[in-house]
């Protein structure tokens, strides 16, 4: 299993339990500080579980430090939206997957373009929405990468929940939107599942 943008390793440790001692999990992150933290967490994970099946590599998701056709599953949670070259990320996913390998990604995506005031906001970039791709663009990236049996699940309820919970970021976004619209008219949670032929 390969986790793109693995951060402190949380999803890697979940995957490590699922694949067991005969499986392997690789986490890739672009920040040395997060790799250092993840490796410290891995030592603690090994101490608690006895599993020594997780490793962390420094690298960018546009240029994965992973061999061609070497992984069975690629996962990622709310990271691809941060990439400046999303088509390249999807090509890399296809490159590293074995034939028959699968990808399961959850990310933020756009249903329609954001108003310029929101799109230009540094806060919106840090909040993972200014760099998000349109859902239809993501479908194109997945197809052009050569992945098949793609399924796309759009869930706006996540964004509505954040607004309703008075999340300060989504509240500020809502204030900058045209009258009568909500953040969920623009932003959605998107799950993508696909397979390499």
C-alpha positions as CSV (number, residue, x, y, z in Angstrom):
1,X,0.0,0.0,0.0
2,X,1.3,3.5,-0.9
3,X,-0.1,6.6,0.9
4,X,0.4,9.9,-0.9
5,X,1.0,12.8,1.5
6,X,1.3,10.6,4.5
7,X,2.0,13.3,7.1
8,X,2.5,11.8,10.5
9,X,1.5,8.3,9.2
10,X,-2.0,7.9,10.6
11,X,-3.5,6.3,7.5
12,X,-0.3,4.2,7.0
13,X,-0.7,2.6,10.4
14,X,-4.3,1.7,9.7
15,X,-3.2,0.1,6.5
16,X,-0.3,-1.7,8.2
17,X,-2.7,-3.5,10.5
18,X,-4.8,-4.5,7.5
19,X,-2.0,-5.9,5.4
20,X,-0.4,-7.6,8.4
21,X,3.2,-8.7,8.8
22,X,3.6,-10.0,5.3
23,X,2.4,-6.8,3.7
24,X,4.2,-3.5,3.3
25,X,3.1,0.1,3.6
26,X,5.0,3.1,2.1
27,X,4.2,6.7,3.1
28,X,5.4,9.5,0.9
29,X,5.5,13.1,2.1
30,X,7.4,16.2,0.8
31,X,8.3,17.7,4.1
32,X,11.3,16.5,6.1
33,X,9.6,17.4,9.4
34,X,6.7,15.2,8.7
35,X,8.9,12.3,7.6
36,X,10.8,12.7,10.8
37,X,7.6,12.7,12.9
38,X,6.2,9.7,10.9
39,X,9.4,7.7,11.5
40,X,9.2,8.4,15.2
41,X,5.5,7.3,15.1
42,X,6.5,4.2,13.3
43,X,9.0,3.2,16.0
44,X,6.2,3.6,18.6
45,X,3.8,1.7,16.3
46,X,6.3,-1.2,16.1
47,X,6.7,-1.1,19.9
48,X,3.0,-1.3,20.5
49,X,1.9,-3.8,17.7
50,X,5.1,-5.7,16.9
51,X,4.5,-4.9,13.2
52,X,7.6,-3.6,11.3
53,X,5.9,-3.2,7.9
54,X,5.8,0.6,7.4
55,X,8.4,2.9,5.9
56,X,8.3,6.6,5.1
57,X,10.1,8.2,2.1
58,X,10.7,11.9,1.4
59,X,9.4,12.9,-2.0
60,X,6.8,14.8,-4.0
61,X,3.6,13.1,-5.2
62,X,4.3,14.4,-8.7
63,X,7.5,12.4,-8.7
64,X,7.0,9.4,-6.4
65,X,10.2,7.7,-5.0
66,X,8.6,4.3,-5.8
67,X,9.4,1.8,-8.6
68,X,7.2,1.2,-11.6
69,X,4.5,-1.4,-11.2
70,X,5.4,-2.1,-7.5
71,X,2.3,-1.4,-5.4
72,X,-1.1,-3.0,-5.1
73,X,-3.0,-0.1,-3.7
74,X,-2.6,3.7,-3.6
75,X,-4.5,5.7,-1.0
76,X,-4.6,9.4,-0.3
77,X,-6.6,11.6,2.0
78,X,-7.1,15.3,1.1
79,X,-3.7,15.8,-0.5
80,X,-3.9,15.8,-4.3
81,X,-5.8,19.1,-4.2
82,X,-2.6,20.7,-3.0
83,X,-0.6,19.6,-6.0
84,X,0.1,22.2,-8.8
85,X,0.1,19.4,-11.4
86,X,-2.7,17.0,-10.7
87,X,-2.6,15.2,-14.1
88,X,1.0,14.3,-13.3
89,X,-0.1,12.9,-9.9
90,X,-2.6,10.6,-11.6
91,X,0.0,9.5,-14.1
92,X,2.4,8.7,-11.2
93,X,-0.4,6.7,-9.5
94,X,-0.8,4.7,-12.7
95,X,2.9,4.2,-13.1
96,X,3.5,2.7,-9.6
97,X,0.5,0.5,-9.6
98,X,0.8,-3.1,-10.6
99,X,-1.6,-4.4,-13.2
100,X,-4.9,-4.9,-11.5
101,X,-3.8,-2.5,-8.7
102,X,-6.3,-0.2,-7.2
103,X,-6.5,3.4,-6.1
104,X,-8.8,4.9,-3.4
105,X,-8.6,8.6,-2.9
106,X,-10.6,11.1,-0.9
107,X,-10.2,14.7,-1.6
108,X,-11.8,18.1,-1.9
109,X,-13.0,19.1,-5.3
110,X,-15.0,21.8,-7.0
111,X,-18.5,21.5,-8.5
112,X,-18.0,24.8,-10.3
113,X,-15.3,27.4,-10.3
114,X,-14.9,29.5,-7.1
115,X,-15.5,33.2,-7.2
116,X,-12.3,35.1,-7.8
117,X,-12.3,36.7,-4.3
118,X,-12.3,33.2,-2.7
119,X,-9.9,31.6,-5.3
120,X,-7.3,34.4,-4.7
121,X,-7.4,34.0,-0.9
122,X,-4.4,32.5,0.8
123,X,-6.7,31.1,3.4
124,X,-8.6,29.3,0.8
125,X,-5.4,27.8,-0.6
126,X,-4.3,26.7,2.9
127,X,-7.9,25.4,3.5
128,X,-7.5,23.1,0.5
129,X,-10.1,24.6,-1.7
130,X,-8.4,27.2,-3.9
131,X,-6.2,24.6,-5.5
132,X,-8.9,21.9,-5.8
133,X,-9.8,20.7,-9.3
134,X,-13.3,20.5,-10.8
135,X,-14.9,17.1,-10.4
136,X,-15.1,16.8,-14.2
137,X,-11.3,17.7,-14.5
138,X,-10.5,14.9,-12.1
139,X,-12.5,12.4,-14.2
140,X,-10.4,13.5,-17.2
141,X,-7.1,13.1,-15.3
142,X,-8.1,9.6,-14.1
143,X,-9.1,8.5,-17.6
144,X,-6.0,10.0,-19.3
145,X,-3.8,8.3,-16.8
146,X,-5.1,5.0,-18.1
147,X,-7.1,3.9,-15.1
148,X,-10.3,2.0,-15.6
149,X,-13.5,1.1,-13.8
150,X,-13.4,4.6,-12.2
151,X,-16.1,5.5,-9.6
152,X,-16.6,9.0,-8.4
153,X,-18.7,9.7,-5.3
154,X,-19.6,13.4,-4.6
155,X,-20.7,14.3,-1.1
156,X,-21.6,17.9,-0.4
157,X,-22.9,17.0,3.1
158,X,-19.4,17.2,4.5
159,X,-19.1,20.8,3.5
160,X,-22.6,21.6,4.8
161,X,-21.7,20.0,8.1
162,X,-18.6,22.2,8.4
163,X,-20.6,25.3,7.8
164,X,-23.4,24.2,10.1
165,X,-20.8,23.5,12.8
166,X,-19.7,27.1,12.5
167,X,-16.2,26.1,11.2
168,X,-14.5,29.6,11.0
169,X,-12.9,28.9,7.7
170,X,-16.0,27.8,5.9
171,X,-18.0,30.6,7.5
172,X,-15.5,33.1,6.0
173,X,-15.8,31.4,2.6
174,X,-19.6,31.6,2.8
175,X,-19.3,35.4,3.5
176,X,-17.5,35.9,0.2
177,X,-19.9,33.9,-2.0
178,X,-22.7,35.3,-4.1
179,X,-26.0,35.8,-2.3
180,X,-28.1,32.8,-2.1
181,X,-25.2,30.3,-2.4
182,X,-23.5,28.1,0.1
183,X,-19.9,26.7,0.1
184,X,-21.4,23.3,-0.8
185,X,-22.7,24.8,-4.1
186,X,-19.0,25.0,-5.0
187,X,-17.0,22.6,-2.9
188,X,-17.5,18.9,-2.3
189,X,-15.8,15.9,-0.9
190,X,-14.9,13.5,-3.7
191,X,-14.0,9.9,-3.4
192,X,-12.3,8.3,-6.4
193,X,-11.8,4.6,-6.9
194,X,-10.2,3.1,-10.0
195,X,-8.1,0.2,-11.2
196,X,-5.0,-0.2,-13.4
197,X,-5.7,-2.6,-16.3
